[in-house]
């Protein structure tokens, strides 16, 4: 698998695994099947998984956390914040404030069961909140 440099710190597989559909949007979820897909992706050389706190909501990060806890594979994780949903609802709002960014990051770290997120970014920018405040929270 080819690698690409991400930022200045590390390289990732040129093909990543987008995990959104493992939690919703494309029919019923099957956690066992999703865990097998993650395992197979790693076997094929994929070492970059993409998720967001709003997928599920929260289920997707928890699912990836379960995979990471049971695997020795060196997987890099990208996750996002900023779109807020309540479980069972599709209604969305945007939150990008510095306090929210910090709380969302801490919650993602807990759900993923990791000490650092390799790529953490804003899912949707809220035009009503200054981007400088958002960045200040990161």
ROSE-4610 file (N, C-alpha, C; in Angstrom, 1 decimal, always signed):
// ROSE-4610
residu = [X/X/X/X/X/X/X/X/X/X/X/X/X/X/X/X/X/X/X/X/X/X/X/X/X/X/X/X/X/X/X/X/X/X/X/X/X/X/X/X/X/X/X/X/X/X/X/X/X/X/X/X/X/X/X/X/X/X/X/X/X/X/X/X/X/X/X/X/X/X/X/X/X/X/X/X/X/X/X/X/X/X/X/X/X/X/X/X/X/X/X/X/X/X/X/X/X/X/X/X/X/X/X/X/X/X/X/X/X/X/X/X/X/X/X/X/X/X/X/X/X/X/X/X/X/X/X/X/X/X/X/X/X/X/X/X/X/X/X/X/X/X/X/X/X/X/X/X/X/X/X/X/X/X/X/X/X/X/X/X/X/X/X/X/X/X/X/X/X/X/X/X/X/X/X/X/X/X/X/X/X/X/X/X/X/X/X/X/X/X/X/X/X/X/X/X/X/X/X/X/X/X/X/X/X/X/X/X/X/X/X/X/X/X/X/X/X/X/X/X/X/X/X/X/X/X/X/X/X/X/X/X/X/X/X/X/X/X/X/X/X/X/X/X/X/X/X/X/X/X/X/X/X/X/X/X/X/X/X/X/X/X/X/X/X/X/X/X/X/X/X/X/X/X/X/X/X/X/X/X/X/X/X/X/X/X/X/X/X/X/X/X/X/X/X/X/X/X/X/X/X/X/X/X/X/X/X/X/X/X/X/X/X/X/X/X/X/X/X/X/X/X/X/X/X/X/X/X/X/X/X/X/X/X/X/X/X/X/X/X/X/X/X/X/X/X/X/X/X/X/X/X/X/X/X/X/X/X/X/X/X/X/X/X/X/X/X/X/X/X/X/X/X/X/X/X/X/X/X/X/X/X/X/X/X/X/X/X/X/X/X/X/X/X/X/X/X/X/X/X/X/X/X/X/X/X/X/X/X/X/X/X/X/X]
num = [1/1/1/2/2/2/3/3/3/4/4/4/5/5/5/6/6/6/7/7/7/8/8/8/9/9/9/10/10/10/11/11/11/12/12/12/13/13/13/14/14/14/15/15/15/16/16/16/17/17/17/18/18/18/19/19/19/20/20/20/21/21/21/22/22/22/23/23/23/24/24/24/25/25/25/26/26/26/27/27/27/28/28/28/29/29/29/30/30/30/31/31/31/32/32/32/33/33/33/34/34/34/35/35/35/36/36/36/37/37/37/38/38/38/39/39/39/40/40/40/41/41/41/42/42/42/43/43/43/44/44/44/45/45/45/46/46/46/47/47/47/48/48/48/49/49/49/50/50/50/51/51/51/52/52/52/53/53/53/54/54/54/55/55/55/56/56/56/57/57/57/58/58/58/59/59/59/60/60/60/61/61/61/62/62/62/63/63/63/64/64/64/65/65/65/66/66/66/67/67/67/68/68/68/69/69/69/70/70/70/71/71/71/72/72/72/73/73/73/74/74/74/75/75/75/76/76/76/77/77/77/78/78/78/79/79/79/80/80/80/81/81/81/82/82/82/83/83/83/84/84/84/85/85/85/86/86/86/87/87/87/88/88/88/89/89/89/90/90/90/91/91/91/92/92/92/93/93/93/94/94/94/95/95/95/96/96/96/97/97/97/98/98/98/99/99/99/100/100/100/101/101/101/102/102/102/103/103/103/104/104/104/105/105/105/106/106/106/107/107/107/108/108/108/109/109/109/110/110/110/111/111/111/112/112/112/113/113/113/114/114/114/115/115/115/116/116/116/117/117/117/118/118/118/119/119/119/120/120/120/121/121/121/122/122/122/123/123/123/124/124/124/125/125/125/126/126/126/127/127/127/128/128/128/129/129/129/130/130/130/131/131/131/132/132/132/133/133/133/134/134/134/135/135/135/136/136/136/137/137/137/138/138/138]
x = [+0.8/+0.0/+0.9/+0.6/+1.4/+1.0/+2.0/+1.8/+1.8/+1.1/+1.1/+1.4/+2.2/+2.6/+1.4/+1.0/-0.2/+0.4/+0.3/+0.9/+2.5/+3.0/+4.5/+4.9/+4.0/+4.4/+4.4/+3.6/+3.5/+2.9/+3.0/+2.4/+1.3/+0.4/-0.8/-1.0/-1.7/-2.0/-2.7/-2.4/-3.1/-4.6/-5.0/-6.4/-6.8/-7.8/-8.3/-9.6/-10.1/-11.4/-12.4/-13.3/-14.4/-15.4/-15.6/-16.4/-17.9/-18.3/-19.6/-20.7/-20.7/-21.8/-21.9/-20.9/-20.9/-21.9/-22.3/-23.2/-24.6/-24.7/-26.0/-26.0/-27.1/-27.3/-27.4/-26.9/-27.0/-27.6/-28.6/-29.3/-28.9/-29.5/-29.2/-27.7/-27.3/-25.9/-25.6/-24.5/-24.0/-22.6/-22.5/-21.2/-20.2/-20.6/-19.7/-19.1/-20.0/-19.5/-18.6/-18.9/-18.1/-16.7/-16.6/-15.3/-14.5/-15.2/-14.5/-14.0/-14.8/-14.3/-13.1/-13.1/-11.9/-10.7/-10.9/-9.8/-9.2/-10.1/-9.7/-9.0/-9.5/-8.8/-7.4/-7.2/-5.8/-5.0/-5.5/-4.8/-4.3/-5.1/-4.8/-3.9/-3.5/-2.6/-3.1/-4.5/-5.1/-4.8/-4.3/-3.9/-4.5/-5.5/-6.1/-7.6/-8.3/-9.7/-10.3/-11.4/-12.1/-13.4/-13.7/-15.0/-15.4/-16.5/-16.9/-17.8/-17.8/-18.6/-20.1/-20.6/-22.0/-22.5/-21.6/-22.0/-22.5/-23.8/-24.3/-25.5/-25.4/-24.3/-23.5/-22.2/-21.2/-20.9/-21.8/-21.6/-20.4/-20.1/-19.0/-17.7/-17.5/-16.2/-16.1/-17.2/-17.2/-16.8/-17.4/-17.1/-15.6/-15.1/-13.6/-12.8/-13.3/-12.6/-12.5/-13.6/-13.7/-12.7/-12.6/-11.6/-10.2/-9.9/-8.5/-8.1/-9.1/-8.8/-8.4/-9.0/-8.7/-7.7/-7.1/-6.1/-4.8/-3.7/-2.4/-2.0/-2.9/-2.6/-2.4/-1.3/-1.1/-2.0/-3.2/-4.1/-4.1/-4.1/-4.2/-5.7/-6.2/-7.6/-7.8/-8.7/-9.2/-10.6/-11.0/-12.3/-12.7/-14.0/-14.5/-15.4/-15.6/-16.6/-17.3/-18.4/-19.0/-20.5/-20.8/-22.2/-22.8/-23.8/-24.4/-25.7/-25.9/-27.1/-27.4/-28.6/-29.0/-29.3/-29.1/-29.4/-30.9/-31.1/-32.4/-33.0/-32.2/-32.7/-31.8/-32.4/-31.6/-31.4/-32.1/-32.0/-30.6/-30.0/-28.6/-28.4/-27.4/-27.0/-25.5/-25.0/-23.5/-23.0/-21.9/-21.3/-19.8/-19.1/-17.7/-16.9/-17.6/-16.9/-15.7/-14.8/-13.5/-13.8/-14.8/-15.1/-15.7/-16.6/-17.2/-16.2/-15.3/-14.3/-13.4/-13.1/-12.3/-13.1/-14.3/-15.1/-15.4/-15.6/-15.9/-14.6/-13.5/-12.2/-12.0/-12.2/-12.1/-13.0/-14.3/-15.3/-14.9/-14.4/-13.9/-12.7/-11.8/-10.7/-11.2/-12.1/-12.7/-13.4/-14.2/-15.0/-14.0/-13.0/-12.0/-11.0/-10.9/-10.0/-8.5/-8.2/-6.8/-6.4/-5.1/-4.5/-4.4/-4.3/-4.3/-5.0/-5.5/-6.2/-5.2/-5.0/-4.0/-4.5/-5.7/-6.3/-7.6/-7.7/-9.0/-9.4/-10.6/-11.0/-12.5/-12.8/-14.2/-15.0/-16.1/-16.9/-17.7/-18.3/-18.9/-18.6/-18.2/-17.9/-19.2/-19.4/-20.6/-20.2/-20.9/-20.6/-20.9/-21.7/-22.0/-21.0/-20.0/-18.9/-17.6/-16.8/-15.5/-14.6/-14.0/-13.1/-11.9/-11.5/-10.4/-10.7/-12.0/-12.4/-12.3/-12.8/-12.7/-11.3/-10.4/-9.0/-8.4/-8.8/-8.2/-8.5/-9.7/-10.0/-9.3/-8.7/-8.0/-6.5]
y = [-1.2/+0.0/+1.2/+2.1/+3.4/+4.2/+5.1/+6.0/+7.4/+8.2/+9.7/+10.4/+11.4/+12.2/+13.1/+13.0/+13.8/+14.8/+16.1/+17.1/+17.0/+17.1/+17.0/+15.9/+15.2/+14.2/+12.7/+12.3/+10.9/+10.6/+9.4/+9.0/+8.0/+8.0/+7.1/+6.4/+5.3/+4.6/+5.6/+5.4/+6.3/+6.1/+4.9/+4.6/+4.5/+5.3/+5.2/+4.6/+4.2/+3.6/+4.6/+5.1/+5.9/+5.1/+5.3/+4.4/+4.8/+6.0/+6.5/+5.5/+4.8/+3.8/+2.6/+2.4/+1.3/+1.6/+2.9/+3.2/+3.7/+4.2/+4.6/+5.1/+5.5/+6.1/+5.2/+3.9/+3.0/+1.7/+1.8/+0.5/+0.1/-1.0/-1.5/-1.7/-1.4/-1.6/-3.0/-3.5/-4.8/-4.7/-4.6/-4.3/-5.4/-6.6/-7.8/-7.7/-7.4/-7.2/-6.0/-4.9/-3.7/-4.0/-4.7/-5.1/-6.0/-6.9/-7.7/-6.9/-5.9/-5.0/-4.2/-3.7/-3.0/-3.9/-5.1/-6.1/-6.4/-6.6/-6.9/-5.7/-4.5/-3.3/-3.2/-3.5/-3.5/-4.6/-5.8/-6.8/-6.4/-5.5/-5.1/-3.8/-3.4/-2.3/-0.9/-0.9/+0.4/+0.7/+1.9/+2.2/+3.6/+4.0/+5.4/+5.2/+5.4/+5.3/+6.7/+7.1/+8.3/+8.2/+9.0/+8.9/+10.3/+10.4/+11.7/+11.4/+12.4/+12.1/+12.1/+12.7/+12.7/+11.4/+10.5/+9.3/+8.3/+8.1/+7.2/+7.7/+8.9/+9.7/+8.9/+9.1/+8.5/+7.1/+6.3/+4.9/+4.6/+5.3/+5.0/+5.1/+6.2/+6.3/+5.1/+4.8/+3.6/+2.3/+2.1/+0.9/+0.9/+2.0/+2.0/+1.8/+2.4/+2.1/+0.7/-0.1/-1.5/-2.2/-1.8/-2.4/-2.2/-0.9/-0.6/-1.3/-1.5/-2.1/-3.6/-4.2/-5.6/-5.9/-4.9/-5.0/-4.4/-5.0/-4.4/-3.6/-3.4/-2.7/-1.2/-0.7/+0.8/+1.6/+1.9/+2.6/+4.1/+5.0/+6.4/+6.8/+7.6/+8.0/+9.5/+9.7/+11.1/+11.1/+12.2/+12.3/+13.8/+14.1/+15.4/+15.8/+17.1/+17.6/+18.8/+19.3/+20.5/+20.3/+19.1/+18.9/+18.1/+18.7/+18.1/+17.5/+16.2/+15.5/+14.8/+14.6/+13.8/+12.4/+11.3/+10.0/+9.9/+9.2/+9.0/+10.1/+11.2/+12.4/+12.6/+13.2/+13.6/+15.1/+15.8/+17.3/+17.6/+18.5/+18.9/+20.4/+20.6/+22.0/+22.1/+23.3/+23.5/+24.1/+23.5/+24.1/+24.1/+25.2/+25.3/+26.1/+26.5/+27.3/+26.6/+27.3/+26.7/+25.8/+26.1/+25.2/+23.9/+24.1/+22.9/+22.0/+22.7/+21.9/+21.1/+21.7/+20.9/+19.8/+20.0/+19.0/+17.8/+18.2/+17.2/+16.4/+17.0/+16.3/+15.3/+15.7/+14.8/+13.7/+13.9/+12.8/+11.9/+12.4/+11.5/+10.6/+11.2/+10.4/+9.3/+9.5/+8.5/+7.4/+7.8/+6.8/+6.0/+6.6/+5.9/+5.1/+5.4/+4.7/+4.9/+6.1/+6.5/+7.7/+8.0/+9.1/+10.3/+10.1/+11.3/+11.0/+12.0/+11.9/+12.4/+11.6/+12.0/+13.2/+13.2/+14.3/+14.7/+15.9/+16.3/+17.6/+17.6/+18.8/+19.1/+20.3/+20.8/+20.2/+19.5/+18.8/+19.9/+20.8/+22.0/+23.2/+24.2/+25.5/+26.2/+26.8/+27.6/+29.0/+29.6/+31.0/+32.0/+31.6/+32.5/+32.5/+31.7/+31.6/+31.9/+32.8/+33.2/+32.0/+31.8/+30.6/+30.7/+31.9/+32.1/+31.5/+31.5/+30.9/+29.4/+28.9/+27.4/+27.0/+27.6/+27.2/+27.3/+28.3/+28.5/+27.4/+26.7/+25.5/+24.3/+24.3/+23.1/+23.1]
z = [+0.0/+0.0/+0.0/-0.9/-0.9/+0.3/+0.7/+1.8/+1.4/+2.1/+1.9/+3.2/+3.1/+4.3/+4.7/+6.0/+6.5/+7.4/+7.0/+7.8/+7.8/+9.0/+9.1/+10.0/+10.5/+11.6/+11.2/+10.2/+10.0/+8.6/+8.2/+6.9/+7.1/+6.2/+6.3/+4.9/+4.9/+3.7/+2.7/+1.5/+0.5/+0.4/+0.8/+0.9/+2.4/+2.8/+4.1/+4.2/+5.4/+5.6/+6.2/+5.4/+5.9/+6.6/+7.9/+8.7/+8.9/+8.4/+8.7/+8.4/+7.3/+7.0/+7.9/+8.8/+9.7/+10.9/+11.0/+12.1/+11.7/+10.5/+10.1/+8.6/+8.1/+6.8/+5.7/+5.8/+4.6/+5.0/+5.9/+6.3/+7.7/+8.1/+9.5/+9.7/+10.9/+11.2/+11.8/+11.5/+11.9/+12.5/+13.8/+14.4/+14.1/+14.2/+13.9/+12.5/+11.5/+10.1/+10.0/+10.7/+10.6/+11.2/+12.3/+12.9/+12.0/+11.2/+10.2/+9.1/+8.7/+7.6/+8.0/+9.3/+9.8/+9.8/+10.3/+10.3/+8.9/+8.0/+6.6/+6.0/+6.3/+5.8/+6.2/+7.5/+8.1/+7.4/+7.2/+6.5/+5.1/+4.5/+3.1/+3.1/+4.3/+4.4/+4.7/+5.0/+5.3/+6.8/+7.1/+8.4/+8.8/+8.1/+8.4/+8.3/+9.5/+9.6/+9.9/+9.2/+9.4/+10.0/+11.0/+11.7/+12.1/+12.9/+13.4/+14.6/+15.6/+16.8/+16.5/+15.3/+15.0/+14.3/+13.9/+13.3/+14.3/+14.3/+15.3/+16.2/+16.7/+17.1/+18.2/+18.1/+19.0/+18.8/+18.2/+18.0/+17.2/+16.2/+15.3/+16.0/+16.8/+17.5/+18.5/+19.2/+20.1/+19.4/+18.2/+17.4/+17.1/+16.6/+16.3/+17.5/+18.6/+19.9/+20.3/+20.0/+20.3/+19.4/+18.2/+17.2/+17.7/+18.0/+18.4/+19.7/+20.6/+21.9/+21.7/+20.7/+20.4/+19.3/+18.9/+17.8/+18.1/+17.6/+17.8/+16.6/+15.6/+14.4/+14.6/+14.0/+14.2/+13.3/+13.7/+12.9/+13.3/+12.3/+12.6/+12.5/+13.3/+13.4/+13.1/+12.2/+12.0/+12.5/+13.3/+13.7/+13.6/+13.6/+13.4/+14.5/+14.7/+15.6/+15.0/+15.6/+15.1/+14.6/+14.2/+13.9/+15.1/+15.7/+17.0/+16.7/+17.1/+17.0/+18.3/+18.6/+19.7/+19.2/+20.0/+19.6/+19.1/+18.0/+17.5/+16.7/+16.6/+15.8/+14.6/+13.6/+12.4/+12.4/+13.3/+13.4/+13.8/+13.1/+13.4/+13.7/+14.5/+14.8/+14.7/+14.6/+14.5/+15.8/+16.3/+17.5/+17.3/+17.3/+17.0/+18.1/+19.2/+20.2/+20.8/+21.3/+21.9/+23.0/+23.9/+25.0/+24.5/+23.5/+23.0/+22.2/+21.5/+20.8/+21.8/+22.9/+23.9/+24.5/+24.8/+25.4/+24.4/+23.2/+22.1/+21.9/+21.9/+21.7/+22.9/+24.1/+25.3/+25.2/+24.8/+24.6/+23.5/+22.4/+21.3/+21.8/+22.5/+23.0/+23.9/+24.8/+25.6/+24.8/+23.9/+23.1/+22.2/+21.7/+20.9/+21.7/+23.0/+23.8/+23.5/+23.0/+22.6/+23.4/+23.3/+24.1/+23.2/+21.9/+21.0/+19.7/+19.1/+17.8/+16.7/+15.7/+14.7/+13.8/+13.5/+12.7/+13.3/+13.9/+14.5/+13.8/+13.2/+12.5/+12.6/+12.1/+12.2/+11.0/+11.4/+10.4/+9.5/+10.2/+9.5/+10.3/+9.6/+10.3/+10.5/+11.7/+12.0/+11.7/+10.7/+10.3/+11.4/+12.4/+13.5/+14.6/+14.5/+15.5/+14.9/+15.4/+14.8/+14.7/+13.6/+13.4/+14.3/+14.7/+15.6/+17.0/+17.4/+18.7/+18.6/+17.4/+17.2/+17.3/+16.5/+16.5/+17.8/+18.6/+19.9/+20.9/+20.6/+21.4/+21.1/+19.9/+19.4/+19.9]
